[in-house]
Amino acid sequence: MSWKIDTAGQFIEFYVKKGHYLVELSENHFKNKEYKKCLELLSQAHGMFEKGGAKDEAEKVKVKFNDIKNTFFTNTKT
């Protein structure tokens, strides 16, 4: 007999929870002016929210990522 357990809900919950954790961690790095690490964590958080199906959260993270990138990593060469 094969017992199958549906763990899809747990994975979705894990991805969303991990996404929130990464956003929180990125805020800590932002406060310490570690902008590159902050962007890395936000990128990972975006992926977690996408996997978890939290499209609204993913979009918020994407906006935050772009704001930080444009503010602190603008191309100053002309």
mmCIF file of the N, C-alpha and C atoms, coordinates in Angstrom:
data_MODEL
# 
_entry.id   MODEL 
# 
loop_
_atom_site.group_PDB 
_atom_site.id 
_atom_site.type_symbol 
_atom_site.label_atom_id 
_atom_site.label_alt_id 
_atom_site.label_comp_id 
_atom_site.label_asym_id 
_atom_site.label_entity_id 
_atom_site.label_seq_id 
_atom_site.pdbx_PDB_ins_code 
_atom_site.Cartn_x 
_atom_site.Cartn_y 
_atom_site.Cartn_z 
_atom_site.occupancy 
_atom_site.B_iso_or_equiv 
_atom_site.pdbx_formal_charge 
_atom_site.auth_seq_id 
_atom_site.auth_comp_id 
_atom_site.auth_asym_id 
_atom_site.auth_atom_id 
_atom_site.pdbx_PDB_model_num 
ATOM 1   N N  . MET A 1 1  ? 0.827  -1.179 0.000   1.00 0.00 ? 1  MET A N  1 
ATOM 2   C CA . MET A 1 1  ? 0.000  0.000  0.000   1.00 0.00 ? 1  MET A CA 1 
ATOM 3   C C  . MET A 1 1  ? 0.873  1.244  0.000   1.00 0.00 ? 1  MET A C  1 
ATOM 4   N N  . SER A 1 2  ? 0.477  2.157  -0.791  1.00 0.00 ? 2  SER A N  1 
ATOM 5   C CA . SER A 1 2  ? 1.219  3.407  -0.905  1.00 0.00 ? 2  SER A CA 1 
ATOM 6   C C  . SER A 1 2  ? 0.404  4.541  -0.284  1.00 0.00 ? 2  SER A C  1 
ATOM 7   N N  . TRP A 1 3  ? 0.966  5.132  0.744   1.00 0.00 ? 3  TRP A N  1 
ATOM 8   C CA . TRP A 1 3  ? 0.310  6.258  1.396   1.00 0.00 ? 3  TRP A CA 1 
ATOM 9   C C  . TRP A 1 3  ? 0.914  7.540  0.858   1.00 0.00 ? 3  TRP A C  1 
ATOM 10  N N  . LYS A 1 4  ? 0.091  8.357  0.292   1.00 0.00 ? 4  LYS A N  1 
ATOM 11  C CA . LYS A 1 4  ? 0.574  9.632  -0.232  1.00 0.00 ? 4  LYS A CA 1 
ATOM 12  C C  . LYS A 1 4  ? 0.049  10.754 0.641   1.00 0.00 ? 4  LYS A C  1 
ATOM 13  N N  . ILE A 1 5  ? 0.957  11.601 1.022   1.00 0.00 ? 5  ILE A N  1 
ATOM 14  C CA . ILE A 1 5  ? 0.597  12.743 1.847   1.00 0.00 ? 5  ILE A CA 1 
ATOM 15  C C  . ILE A 1 5  ? 0.790  14.000 1.010   1.00 0.00 ? 5  ILE A C  1 
ATOM 16  N N  . ASP A 1 6  ? -0.223 14.826 0.964   1.00 0.00 ? 6  ASP A N  1 
ATOM 17  C CA . ASP A 1 6  ? -0.143 16.071 0.196   1.00 0.00 ? 6  ASP A CA 1 
ATOM 18  C C  . ASP A 1 6  ? 0.545  17.143 1.045   1.00 0.00 ? 6  ASP A C  1 
ATOM 19  N N  . THR A 1 7  ? 1.747  17.503 0.643   1.00 0.00 ? 7  THR A N  1 
ATOM 20  C CA . THR A 1 7  ? 2.518  18.503 1.392   1.00 0.00 ? 7  THR A CA 1 
ATOM 21  C C  . THR A 1 7  ? 2.598  19.837 0.660   1.00 0.00 ? 7  THR A C  1 
ATOM 22  N N  . ALA A 1 8  ? 1.821  19.992 -0.397  1.00 0.00 ? 8  ALA A N  1 
ATOM 23  C CA . ALA A 1 8  ? 1.883  21.224 -1.190  1.00 0.00 ? 8  ALA A CA 1 
ATOM 24  C C  . ALA A 1 8  ? 1.586  22.455 -0.342  1.00 0.00 ? 8  ALA A C  1 
ATOM 25  N N  . GLY A 1 9  ? 0.605  22.361 0.517   1.00 0.00 ? 9  GLY A N  1 
ATOM 26  C CA . GLY A 1 9  ? 0.251  23.493 1.378   1.00 0.00 ? 9  GLY A CA 1 
ATOM 27  C C  . GLY A 1 9  ? 1.378  23.883 2.304   1.00 0.00 ? 9  GLY A C  1 
ATOM 28  N N  . GLN A 1 10 ? 2.090  22.881 2.803   1.00 0.00 ? 10 GLN A N  1 
ATOM 29  C CA . GLN A 1 10 ? 3.215  23.157 3.694   1.00 0.00 ? 10 GLN A CA 1 
ATOM 30  C C  . GLN A 1 10 ? 4.355  23.842 2.947   1.00 0.00 ? 10 GLN A C  1 
ATOM 31  N N  . PHE A 1 11 ? 4.599  23.418 1.699   1.00 0.00 ? 11 PHE A N  1 
ATOM 32  C CA . PHE A 1 11 ? 5.654  24.055 0.919   1.00 0.00 ? 11 PHE A CA 1 
ATOM 33  C C  . PHE A 1 11 ? 5.307  25.504 0.615   1.00 0.00 ? 11 PHE A C  1 
ATOM 34  N N  . ILE A 1 12 ? 4.067  25.757 0.258   1.00 0.00 ? 12 ILE A N  1 
ATOM 35  C CA . ILE A 1 12 ? 3.641  27.127 -0.026  1.00 0.00 ? 12 ILE A CA 1 
ATOM 36  C C  . ILE A 1 12 ? 3.807  27.995 1.214   1.00 0.00 ? 12 ILE A C  1 
ATOM 37  N N  . GLU A 1 13 ? 3.384  27.472 2.353   1.00 0.00 ? 13 GLU A N  1 
ATOM 38  C CA . GLU A 1 13 ? 3.529  28.201 3.613   1.00 0.00 ? 13 GLU A CA 1 
ATOM 39  C C  . GLU A 1 13 ? 5.003  28.460 3.926   1.00 0.00 ? 13 GLU A C  1 
ATOM 40  N N  . PHE A 1 14 ? 5.850  27.461 3.664   1.00 0.00 ? 14 PHE A N  1 
ATOM 41  C CA . PHE A 1 14 ? 7.285  27.606 3.899   1.00 0.00 ? 14 PHE A CA 1 
ATOM 42  C C  . PHE A 1 14 ? 7.876  28.705 3.023   1.00 0.00 ? 14 PHE A C  1 
ATOM 43  N N  . TYR A 1 15 ? 7.538  28.699 1.734   1.00 0.00 ? 15 TYR A N  1 
ATOM 44  C CA . TYR A 1 15 ? 8.089  29.698 0.814   1.00 0.00 ? 15 TYR A CA 1 
ATOM 45  C C  . TYR A 1 15 ? 7.697  31.114 1.229   1.00 0.00 ? 15 TYR A C  1 
ATOM 46  N N  . VAL A 1 16 ? 6.453  31.309 1.609   1.00 0.00 ? 16 VAL A N  1 
ATOM 47  C CA . VAL A 1 16 ? 5.992  32.638 2.017   1.00 0.00 ? 16 VAL A CA 1 
ATOM 48  C C  . VAL A 1 16 ? 6.672  33.057 3.320   1.00 0.00 ? 16 VAL A C  1 
ATOM 49  N N  . LYS A 1 17 ? 6.764  32.130 4.262   1.00 0.00 ? 17 LYS A N  1 
ATOM 50  C CA . LYS A 1 17 ? 7.411  32.427 5.544   1.00 0.00 ? 17 LYS A CA 1 
ATOM 51  C C  . LYS A 1 17 ? 8.889  32.759 5.333   1.00 0.00 ? 17 LYS A C  1 
ATOM 52  N N  . LYS A 1 18 ? 9.557  32.006 4.481   1.00 0.00 ? 18 LYS A N  1 
ATOM 53  C CA . LYS A 1 18 ? 10.968 32.250 4.171   1.00 0.00 ? 18 LYS A CA 1 
ATOM 54  C C  . LYS A 1 18 ? 11.123 33.608 3.485   1.00 0.00 ? 18 LYS A C  1 
ATOM 55  N N  . GLY A 1 19 ? 10.190 33.960 2.609   1.00 0.00 ? 19 GLY A N  1 
ATOM 56  C CA . GLY A 1 19 ? 10.217 35.260 1.949   1.00 0.00 ? 19 GLY A CA 1 
ATOM 57  C C  . GLY A 1 19 ? 10.129 36.401 2.943   1.00 0.00 ? 19 GLY A C  1 
ATOM 58  N N  . HIS A 1 20 ? 9.226  36.280 3.910   1.00 0.00 ? 20 HIS A N  1 
ATOM 59  C CA . HIS A 1 20 ? 9.095  37.315 4.944   1.00 0.00 ? 20 HIS A CA 1 
ATOM 60  C C  . HIS A 1 20 ? 10.370 37.420 5.778   1.00 0.00 ? 20 HIS A C  1 
ATOM 61  N N  . TYR A 1 21 ? 10.959 36.277 6.090   1.00 0.00 ? 21 TYR A N  1 
ATOM 62  C CA . TYR A 1 21 ? 12.206 36.277 6.862   1.00 0.00 ? 21 TYR A CA 1 
ATOM 63  C C  . TYR A 1 21 ? 13.317 36.989 6.089   1.00 0.00 ? 21 TYR A C  1 
ATOM 64  N N  . LEU A 1 22 ? 13.425 36.708 4.793   1.00 0.00 ? 22 LEU A N  1 
ATOM 65  C CA . LEU A 1 22 ? 14.472 37.330 3.981   1.00 0.00 ? 22 LEU A CA 1 
ATOM 66  C C  . LEU A 1 22 ? 14.265 38.840 3.862   1.00 0.00 ? 22 LEU A C  1 
ATOM 67  N N  . VAL A 1 23 ? 13.027 39.279 3.763   1.00 0.00 ? 23 VAL A N  1 
ATOM 68  C CA . VAL A 1 23 ? 12.742 40.718 3.710   1.00 0.00 ? 23 VAL A CA 1 
ATOM 69  C C  . VAL A 1 23 ? 13.165 41.373 5.020   1.00 0.00 ? 23 VAL A C  1 
ATOM 70  N N  . GLU A 1 24 ? 12.839 40.726 6.128   1.00 0.00 ? 24 GLU A N  1 
ATOM 71  C CA . GLU A 1 24 ? 13.216 41.249 7.441   1.00 0.00 ? 24 GLU A CA 1 
ATOM 72  C C  . GLU A 1 24 ? 14.736 41.335 7.580   1.00 0.00 ? 24 GLU A C  1 
ATOM 73  N N  . LEU A 1 25 ? 15.411 40.302 7.128   1.00 0.00 ? 25 LEU A N  1 
ATOM 74  C CA . LEU A 1 25 ? 16.870 40.275 7.182   1.00 0.00 ? 25 LEU A CA 1 
ATOM 75  C C  . LEU A 1 25 ? 17.464 41.363 6.286   1.00 0.00 ? 25 LEU A C  1 
ATOM 76  N N  . SER A 1 26 ? 16.862 41.584 5.129   1.00 0.00 ? 26 SER A N  1 
ATOM 77  C CA . SER A 1 26 ? 17.359 42.619 4.218   1.00 0.00 ? 26 SER A CA 1 
ATOM 78  C C  . SER A 1 26 ? 17.215 44.007 4.837   1.00 0.00 ? 26 SER A C  1 
ATOM 79  N N  . GLU A 1 27 ? 16.156 44.210 5.617   1.00 0.00 ? 27 GLU A N  1 
ATOM 80  C CA . GLU A 1 27 ? 15.967 45.502 6.281   1.00 0.00 ? 27 GLU A CA 1 
ATOM 81  C C  . GLU A 1 27 ? 17.081 45.762 7.286   1.00 0.00 ? 27 GLU A C  1 
ATOM 82  N N  . ASN A 1 28 ? 17.526 44.725 7.948   1.00 0.00 ? 28 ASN A N  1 
ATOM 83  C CA . ASN A 1 28 ? 18.637 44.855 8.887   1.00 0.00 ? 28 ASN A CA 1 
ATOM 84  C C  . ASN A 1 28 ? 19.918 45.258 8.150   1.00 0.00 ? 28 ASN A C  1 
ATOM 85  N N  . HIS A 1 29 ? 20.178 44.626 7.016   1.00 0.00 ? 29 HIS A N  1 
ATOM 86  C CA . HIS A 1 29 ? 21.363 44.971 6.229   1.00 0.00 ? 29 HIS A CA 1 
ATOM 87  C C  . HIS A 1 29 ? 21.247 46.386 5.664   1.00 0.00 ? 29 HIS A C  1 
ATOM 88  N N  . PHE A 1 30 ? 20.041 46.788 5.303   1.00 0.00 ? 30 PHE A N  1 
ATOM 89  C CA . PHE A 1 30 ? 19.832 48.144 4.796   1.00 0.00 ? 30 PHE A CA 1 
ATOM 90  C C  . PHE A 1 30 ? 20.172 49.173 5.867   1.00 0.00 ? 30 PHE A C  1 
ATOM 91  N N  . LYS A 1 31 ? 19.737 48.913 7.093   1.00 0.00 ? 31 LYS A N  1 
ATOM 92  C CA . LYS A 1 31 ? 20.030 49.831 8.201   1.00 0.00 ? 31 LYS A CA 1 
ATOM 93  C C  . LYS A 1 31 ? 21.524 49.930 8.470   1.00 0.00 ? 31 LYS A C  1 
ATOM 94  N N  . ASN A 1 32 ? 22.249 48.849 8.185   1.00 0.00 ? 32 ASN A N  1 
ATOM 95  C CA . ASN A 1 32 ? 23.702 48.840 8.373   1.00 0.00 ? 32 ASN A CA 1 
ATOM 96  C C  . ASN A 1 32 ? 24.448 49.304 7.124   1.00 0.00 ? 32 ASN A C  1 
ATOM 97  N N  . LYS A 1 33 ? 23.707 49.830 6.158   1.00 0.00 ? 33 LYS A N  1 
ATOM 98  C CA . LYS A 1 33 ? 24.254 50.356 4.904   1.00 0.00 ? 33 LYS A CA 1 
ATOM 99  C C  . LYS A 1 33 ? 24.998 49.294 4.098   1.00 0.00 ? 33 LYS A C  1 
ATOM 100 N N  . GLU A 1 34 ? 24.531 48.070 4.171   1.00 0.00 ? 34 GLU A N  1 
ATOM 101 C CA . GLU A 1 34 ? 25.061 46.969 3.371   1.00 0.00 ? 34 GLU A CA 1 
ATOM 102 C C  . GLU A 1 34 ? 24.076 46.741 2.221   1.00 0.00 ? 34 GLU A C  1 
ATOM 103 N N  . TYR A 1 35 ? 24.112 47.660 1.257   1.00 0.00 ? 35 TYR A N  1 
ATOM 104 C CA . TYR A 1 35 ? 23.088 47.699 0.227   1.00 0.00 ? 35 TYR A CA 1 
ATOM 105 C C  . TYR A 1 35 ? 23.168 46.521 -0.740  1.00 0.00 ? 35 TYR A C  1 
ATOM 106 N N  . LYS A 1 36 ? 24.374 46.072 -1.049  1.00 0.00 ? 36 LYS A N  1 
ATOM 107 C CA . LYS A 1 36 ? 24.514 44.942 -1.974  1.00 0.00 ? 36 LYS A CA 1 
ATOM 108 C C  . LYS A 1 36 ? 23.895 43.682 -1.371  1.00 0.00 ? 36 LYS A C  1 
ATOM 109 N N  . LYS A 1 37 ? 24.193 43.415 -0.108  1.00 0.00 ? 37 LYS A N  1 
ATOM 110 C CA . LYS A 1 37 ? 23.627 42.240 0.564   1.00 0.00 ? 37 LYS A CA 1 
ATOM 111 C C  . LYS A 1 37 ? 22.113 42.379 0.676   1.00 0.00 ? 37 LYS A C  1 
ATOM 112 N N  . CYS A 1 38 ? 21.651 43.582 0.919   1.00 0.00 ? 38 CYS A N  1 
ATOM 113 C CA . CYS A 1 38 ? 20.220 43.853 0.997   1.00 0.00 ? 38 CYS A CA 1 
ATOM 114 C C  . CYS A 1 38 ? 19.534 43.468 -0.321  1.00 0.00 ? 38 CYS A C  1 
ATOM 115 N N  . LEU A 1 39 ? 20.139 43.858 -1.440  1.00 0.00 ? 39 LEU A N  1 
ATOM 116 C CA . LEU A 1 39 ? 19.570 43.529 -2.747  1.00 0.00 ? 39 LEU A CA 1 
ATOM 117 C C  . LEU A 1 39 ? 19.578 42.026 -3.001  1.00 0.00 ? 39 LEU A C  1 
ATOM 118 N N  . GLU A 1 40 ? 20.647 41.350 -2.584  1.00 0.00 ? 40 GLU A N  1 
ATOM 119 C CA . GLU A 1 40 ? 20.712 39.896 -2.750  1.00 0.00 ? 40 GLU A CA 1 
ATOM 120 C C  . GLU A 1 40 ? 19.570 39.217 -1.996  1.00 0.00 ? 40 GLU A C  1 
ATOM 121 N N  . LEU A 1 41 ? 19.344 39.651 -0.773  1.00 0.00 ? 41 LEU A N  1 
ATOM 122 C CA . LEU A 1 41 ? 18.290 39.052 0.045   1.00 0.00 ? 41 LEU A CA 1 
ATOM 123 C C  . LEU A 1 41 ? 16.900 39.360 -0.511  1.00 0.00 ? 41 LEU A C  1 
ATOM 124 N N  . LEU A 1 42 ? 16.709 40.574 -1.010  1.00 0.00 ? 42 LEU A N  1 
ATOM 125 C CA . LEU A 1 42 ? 15.417 40.922 -1.606  1.00 0.00 ? 42 LEU A CA 1 
ATOM 126 C C  . LEU A 1 42 ? 15.157 40.096 -2.864  1.00 0.00 ? 42 LEU A C  1 
ATOM 127 N N  . SER A 1 43 ? 16.207 39.842 -3.621  1.00 0.00 ? 43 SER A N  1 
ATOM 128 C CA . SER A 1 43 ? 16.069 39.009 -4.811  1.00 0.00 ? 43 SER A CA 1 
ATOM 129 C C  . SER A 1 43 ? 15.645 37.591 -4.433  1.00 0.00 ? 43 SER A C  1 
ATOM 130 N N  . GLN A 1 44 ? 16.268 37.056 -3.391  1.00 0.00 ? 44 GLN A N  1 
ATOM 131 C CA . GLN A 1 44 ? 15.898 35.720 -2.916  1.00 0.00 ? 44 GLN A CA 1 
ATOM 132 C C  . GLN A 1 44 ? 14.462 35.711 -2.391  1.00 0.00 ? 44 GLN A C  1 
ATOM 133 N N  . ALA A 1 45 ? 14.087 36.768 -1.678  1.00 0.00 ? 45 ALA A N  1 
ATOM 134 C CA . ALA A 1 45 ? 12.727 36.866 -1.139  1.00 0.00 ? 45 ALA A CA 1 
ATOM 135 C C  . ALA A 1 45 ? 11.705 36.890 -2.274  1.00 0.00 ? 45 ALA A C  1 
ATOM 136 N N  . HIS A 1 46 ? 12.020 37.615 -3.330  1.00 0.00 ? 46 HIS A N  1 
ATOM 137 C CA . HIS A 1 46 ? 11.131 37.679 -4.488  1.00 0.00 ? 46 HIS A CA 1 
ATOM 138 C C  . HIS A 1 46 ? 10.898 36.278 -5.047  1.00 0.00 ? 46 HIS A C  1 
ATOM 139 N N  . GLY A 1 47 ? 11.971 35.508 -5.168  1.00 0.00 ? 47 GLY A N  1 
ATOM 140 C CA . GLY A 1 47 ? 11.850 34.139 -5.659  1.00 0.00 ? 47 GLY A CA 1 
ATOM 141 C C  . GLY A 1 47 ? 10.993 33.267 -4.749  1.00 0.00 ? 47 GLY A C  1 
ATOM 142 N N  . MET A 1 48 ? 11.160 33.426 -3.454  1.00 0.00 ? 48 MET A N  1 
ATOM 143 C CA . MET A 1 48 ? 10.366 32.642 -2.498  1.00 0.00 ? 48 MET A CA 1 
ATOM 144 C C  . MET A 1 48 ? 8.881  32.994 -2.599  1.00 0.00 ? 48 MET A C  1 
ATOM 145 N N  . PHE A 1 49 ? 8.578  34.286 -2.714  1.00 0.00 ? 49 PHE A N  1 
ATOM 146 C CA . PHE A 1 49 ? 7.182  34.696 -2.843  1.00 0.00 ? 49 PHE A CA 1 
ATOM 147 C C  . PHE A 1 49 ? 6.578  34.185 -4.153  1.00 0.00 ? 49 PHE A C  1 
ATOM 148 N N  . GLU A 1 50 ? 7.375  34.193 -5.218  1.00 0.00 ? 50 GLU A N  1 
ATOM 149 C CA . GLU A 1 50 ? 6.899  33.670 -6.500  1.00 0.00 ? 50 GLU A CA 1 
ATOM 150 C C  . GLU A 1 50 ? 6.582  32.178 -6.379  1.00 0.00 ? 50 GLU A C  1 
ATOM 151 N N  . LYS A 1 51 ? 7.488  31.425 -5.760  1.00 0.00 ? 51 LYS A N  1 
ATOM 152 C CA . LYS A 1 51 ? 7.262  29.987 -5.578  1.00 0.00 ? 51 LYS A CA 1 
ATOM 153 C C  . LYS A 1 51 ? 6.049  29.725 -4.704  1.00 0.00 ? 51 LYS A C  1 
ATOM 154 N N  . GLY A 1 52 ? 5.835  30.583 -3.724  1.00 0.00 ? 52 GLY A N  1 
ATOM 155 C CA . GLY A 1 52 ? 4.712  30.418 -2.808  1.00 0.00 ? 52 GLY A CA 1 
ATOM 156 C C  . GLY A 1 52 ? 3.398  30.952 -3.342  1.00 0.00 ? 52 GLY A C  1 
ATOM 157 N N  . GLY A 1 53 ? 3.437  31.563 -4.511  1.00 0.00 ? 53 GLY A N  1 
ATOM 158 C CA . GLY A 1 53 ? 2.213  32.077 -5.117  1.00 0.00 ? 53 GLY A CA 1 
ATOM 159 C C  . GLY A 1 53 ? 1.731  33.389 -4.536  1.00 0.00 ? 53 GLY A C  1 
ATOM 160 N N  . ALA A 1 54 ? 2.579  34.066 -3.778  1.00 0.00 ? 54 ALA A N  1 
ATOM 161 C CA . ALA A 1 54 ? 2.213  35.358 -3.179  1.00 0.00 ? 54 ALA A CA 1 
ATOM 162 C C  . ALA A 1 54 ? 2.649  36.473 -4.132  1.00 0.00 ? 54 ALA A C  1 
ATOM 163 N N  . LYS A 1 55 ? 1.881  36.657 -5.182  1.00 0.00 ? 55 LYS A N  1 
ATOM 164 C CA . LYS A 1 55 ? 2.246  37.609 -6.241  1.00 0.00 ? 55 LYS A CA 1 
ATOM 165 C C  . LYS A 1 55 ? 2.286  39.048 -5.738  1.00 0.00 ? 55 LYS A C  1 
ATOM 166 N N  . ASP A 1 56 ? 1.371  39.419 -4.850  1.00 0.00 ? 56 ASP A N  1 
ATOM 167 C CA . ASP A 1 56 ? 1.352  40.787 -4.322  1.00 0.00 ? 56 ASP A CA 1 
ATOM 168 C C  . ASP A 1 56 ? 2.612  41.076 -3.515  1.00 0.00 ? 56 ASP A C  1 
ATOM 169 N N  . GLU A 1 57 ? 2.994  40.126 -2.676  1.00 0.00 ? 57 GLU A N  1 
ATOM 170 C CA . GLU A 1 57 ? 4.209  40.286 -1.877  1.00 0.00 ? 57 GLU A CA 1 
ATOM 171 C C  . GLU A 1 57 ? 5.432  40.360 -2.786  1.00 0.00 ? 57 GLU A C  1 
ATOM 172 N N  . ALA A 1 58 ? 5.458  39.518 -3.817  1.00 0.00 ? 58 ALA A N  1 
ATOM 173 C CA . ALA A 1 58 ? 6.580  39.512 -4.754  1.00 0.00 ? 58 ALA A CA 1 
ATOM 174 C C  . ALA A 1 58 ? 6.701  40.865 -5.451  1.00 0.00 ? 58 ALA A C  1 
ATOM 175 N N  . GLU A 1 59 ? 5.574  41.449 -5.808  1.00 0.00 ? 59 GLU A N  1 
ATOM 176 C CA . GLU A 1 59 ? 5.587  42.751 -6.482  1.00 0.00 ? 59 GLU A CA 1 
ATOM 177 C C  . GLU A 1 59 ? 6.089  43.849 -5.551  1.00 0.00 ? 59 GLU A C  1 
ATOM 178 N N  . LYS A 1 60 ? 5.690  43.809 -4.280  1.00 0.00 ? 60 LYS A N  1 
ATOM 179 C CA . LYS A 1 60 ? 6.172  44.796 -3.306  1.00 0.00 ? 60 LYS A CA 1 
ATOM 180 C C  . LYS A 1 60 ? 7.682  44.699 -3.138  1.00 0.00 ? 60 LYS A C  1 
ATOM 181 N N  . VAL A 1 61 ? 8.184  43.470 -3.084  1.00 0.00 ? 61 VAL A N  1 
ATOM 182 C CA . VAL A 1 61 ? 9.624  43.258 -2.931  1.00 0.00 ? 61 VAL A CA 1 
ATOM 183 C C  . VAL A 1 61 ? 10.359 43.758 -4.170  1.00 0.00 ? 61 VAL A C  1 
ATOM 184 N N  . LYS A 1 62 ? 9.786  43.526 -5.338  1.00 0.00 ? 62 LYS A N  1 
ATOM 185 C CA . LYS A 1 62 ? 10.405 43.974 -6.587  1.00 0.00 ? 62 LYS A CA 1 
ATOM 186 C C  . LYS A 1 62 ? 10.515 45.497 -6.627  1.00 0.00 ? 62 LYS A C  1 
ATOM 187 N N  . VAL A 1 63 ? 9.466  46.180 -6.179  1.00 0.00 ? 63 VAL A N  1 
ATOM 188 C CA . VAL A 1 63 ? 9.476  47.647 -6.136  1.00 0.00 ? 63 VAL A CA 1 
ATOM 189 C C  . VAL A 1 63 ? 10.545 48.136 -5.165  1.00 0.00 ? 63 VAL A C  1 
ATOM 190 N N  . LYS A 1 64 ? 10.616 47.504 -3.997  1.00 0.00 ? 64 LYS A N  1 
ATOM 191 C CA . LYS A 1 64 ? 11.617 47.880 -2.994  1.00 0.00 ? 64 LYS A CA 1 
ATOM 192 C C  . LYS A 1 64 ? 13.030 47.648 -3.541  1.00 0.00 ? 64 LYS A C  1 
ATOM 193 N N  . PHE A 1 65 ? 13.225 46.513 -4.220  1.00 0.00 ? 65 PHE A N  1 
ATOM 194 C CA . PHE A 1 65 ? 14.513 46.182 -4.829  1.00 0.00 ? 65 PHE A CA 1 
ATOM 195 C C  . PHE A 1 65 ? 14.919 47.267 -5.828  1.00 0.00 ? 65 PHE A C  1 
ATOM 196 N N  . ASN A 1 66 ? 14.006 47.625 -6.718  1.00 0.00 ? 66 ASN A N  1 
ATOM 197 C CA . ASN A 1 66 ? 14.306 48.629 -7.739  1.00 0.00 ? 66 ASN A CA 1 
ATOM 198 C C  . ASN A 1 66 ? 14.570 50.002 -7.132  1.00 0.00 ? 66 ASN A C  1 
ATOM 199 N N  . ASP A 1 67 ? 13.842 50.363 -6.087  1.00 0.00 ? 67 ASP A N  1 
ATOM 200 C CA . ASP A 1 67 ? 14.073 51.646 -5.415  1.00 0.00 ? 67 ASP A CA 1 
ATOM 201 C C  . ASP A 1 67 ? 15.482 51.718 -4.836  1.00 0.00 ? 67 ASP A C  1 
ATOM 202 N N  . ILE A 1 68 ? 15.882 50.668 -4.137  1.00 0.00 ? 68 ILE A N  1 
ATOM 203 C CA . ILE A 1 68 ? 17.220 50.646 -3.529  1.00 0.00 ? 68 ILE A CA 1 
ATOM 204 C C  . ILE A 1 68 ? 18.287 50.631 -4.607  1.00 0.00 ? 68 ILE A C  1 
ATOM 205 N N  . LYS A 1 69 ? 18.072 49.835 -5.639  1.00 0.00 ? 69 LYS A N  1 
ATOM 206 C CA . LYS A 1 69 ? 19.047 49.740 -6.730  1.00 0.00 ? 69 LYS A CA 1 
ATOM 207 C C  . LYS A 1 69 ? 19.220 51.091 -7.423  1.00 0.00 ? 69 LYS A C  1 
ATOM 208 N N  . ASN A 1 70 ? 18.121 51.759 -7.710  1.00 0.00 ? 70 ASN A N  1 
ATOM 209 C CA . ASN A 1 70 ? 18.194 53.047 -8.401  1.00 0.00 ? 70 ASN A CA 1 
ATOM 210 C C  . ASN A 1 70 ? 18.758 54.147 -7.512  1.00 0.00 ? 70 ASN A C  1 
ATOM 211 N N  . THR A 1 71 ? 18.539 54.058 -6.215  1.00 0.00 ? 71 THR A N  1 
ATOM 212 C CA . THR A 1 71 ? 19.015 55.087 -5.298  1.00 0.00 ? 71 THR A CA 1 
ATOM 213 C C  . THR A 1 71 ? 20.501 54.956 -5.000  1.00 0.00 ? 71 THR A C  1 
ATOM 214 N N  . PHE A 1 72 ? 20.963 53.739 -4.765  1.00 0.00 ? 72 PHE A N  1 
ATOM 215 C CA . PHE A 1 72 ? 22.328 53.551 -4.287  1.00 0.00 ? 72 PHE A CA 1 
ATOM 216 C C  . PHE A 1 72 ? 23.287 52.980 -5.328  1.00 0.00 ? 72 PHE A C  1 
ATOM 217 N N  . PHE A 1 73 ? 22.782 52.516 -6.453  1.00 0.00 ? 73 PHE A N  1 
ATOM 218 C CA . PHE A 1 73 ? 23.649 51.924 -7.461  1.00 0.00 ? 73 PHE A CA 1 
ATOM 219 C C  . PHE A 1 73 ? 23.400 52.525 -8.835  1.00 0.00 ? 73 PHE A C  1 
ATOM 220 N N  . THR A 1 74 ? 23.231 53.842 -8.889  1.00 0.00 ? 74 THR A N  1 
ATOM 221 C CA . THR A 1 74 ? 23.032 54.498 -10.174 1.00 0.00 ? 74 THR A CA 1 
ATOM 222 C C  . THR A 1 74 ? 24.361 54.610 -10.896 1.00 0.00 ? 74 THR A C  1 
ATOM 223 N N  . ASN A 1 75 ? 24.292 54.609 -12.178 1.00 0.00 ? 75 ASN A N  1 
ATOM 224 C CA . ASN A 1 75 ? 25.489 54.717 -13.003 1.00 0.00 ? 75 ASN A CA 1 
ATOM 225 C C  . ASN A 1 75 ? 25.868 56.192 -13.095 1.00 0.00 ? 75 ASN A C  1 
ATOM 226 N N  . THR A 1 76 ? 26.995 56.555 -12.511 1.00 0.00 ? 76 THR A N  1 
ATOM 227 C CA . THR A 1 76 ? 27.404 57.959 -12.473 1.00 0.00 ? 76 THR A CA 1 
ATOM 228 C C  . THR A 1 76 ? 28.317 58.335 -13.633 1.00 0.00 ? 76 THR A C  1 
ATOM 229 N N  . LYS A 1 77 ? 28.680 57.373 -14.459 1.00 0.00 ? 77 LYS A N  1 
ATOM 230 C CA . LYS A 1 77 ? 29.543 57.677 -15.609 1.00 0.00 ? 77 LYS A CA 1 
ATOM 231 C C  . LYS A 1 77 ? 28.716 58.317 -16.709 1.00 0.00 ? 77 LYS A C  1 
ATOM 232 N N  . THR A 1 78 ? 29.310 59.336 -17.368 1.00 0.00 ? 78 THR A N  1 
ATOM 233 C CA . THR A 1 78 ? 28.608 59.993 -18.472 1.00 0.00 ? 78 THR A CA 1 
ATOM 234 C C  . THR A 1 78 ? 29.384 59.879 -19.738 1.00 0.00 ? 78 THR A C  1 
# 
